[in-house]
Amino acid sequence: MTIFDSVQKTKRKFEPLVEKKATLYVCGPTVYDDAHLGHAKSALVFDLLSRVLRANGYEVTYARNITDIDDKIIKKAIEQKKDIKSITDFYTEAFHKEMEAIGVKRPDIEPKATESLEAMFDLIQKLIDSGHAYQTSDGDVYFDTKSDSEYLTLSHRVQDEDERQERVESSREKRNPADFALWKSVKDDSVTFDSPFGAGRPGWHLECSAMIEKHLAYKDKPYAIDIHGGGADLLFPHHENEAAQTRCATKHELANYWMHNGFVNIDGEKMSKSLGNSFFLKDALKEYDGEVLRFYLLSSHYRSNFNFNTQDLEASKKRLDKLYRLKKRLFGLAPNDEKTPFQEKLLEALNDDLNISTALAIIDEMIAQTNETLDTAGKHKALKKETMANFGYIEELLGFGVKNPYEYFQFGVDEATKIKLAKLIEERNIAKKEKDFKRSDALREEILSYGVQLMDTPQGTFWEKV
């Protein structure tokens, strides 16, 4: 398996720190607002990565944090006259629900900032004791970037003077313009947390390093974890600063591999709340099945910037529809238990830095060839069982095709109508059983009036939206 390392800027063979084990940490959401398509893209990429690692036989420990201490959260709580926890609980629950809708599995560990303060205090103290951090007269604690000779080696960045000057003005007691806050003192009546450094709030960069050390880090290895991931916008300053404070506090590097997914654009324009084009995932889920969104958002390589538009989304849906139509054709059949050449080819493609384009092409080819063979004479019993096994592998590895194929084609019909249709189908089945064909035909016409088509199969009667 190879991974493109964002720092070394090359594909590298994945060699874990501990044989057959893989540790993965991904920066999660700040829970003050609804999840947008950028959150969805990142969550999907690393959900896919964890699935591929497991398919290769690795015991994966996957952590994704929840940032529930942040100025934006406090601002929203003040605006809505609510306490902080009610805000963070609401948006955390919404995030989980929306991730579930697009097939993203929960990480093995999901630490919260509010539950990790002691680990943050410990890390700050180590940095102060080793001369890599200092406290100002105001009570703020800063990381001294000049103390780390390897600072900026992660992002390979050279800071421009305007940026440096802007940072100088943010605090006149900073030793260096690039120094960043580990602890921010708060003197007013705003939300604060008690600490050995005074009342205040932790710096954003601090929490991930502390959580990794607490939950994942190998203490006897040159790196704390195998893989650290997140959006491309996090490489600098967030991941740069994480790497610096971990390196200086613990004497090991943060991650052996760094992976970053590209940006999401809306109709060619970079997605931004300030531009008013931050497409919330909850809105997209009203218009499209979550699995369609999953298929679409994963359909281009994770490192590429993704241009979200409805035309491509519709085309992607038609591509997924073909998988479900074949699955419907084989509905009710049991799979065989043997590994197939298709499964080996699919995993081989994804082992090449999650090469999704090749993987989807392999699936398209399998669907086309299977349909072509089934259209010919013969029962093709072995092929059908093999294809059902392939569908199971696609579900496990890519998270597609997990629904009942008939239910997949029911998207867009409201729950009240589904209940009514189920009742009408039950009445029709009773009428057929009693050989009341006039009543049966009348019920069929009433069912069709809802804009659906009816299918009687050996497994029962199903309907789908026309």
Disulfide bonds with the S-S distance in Angstrom:
none
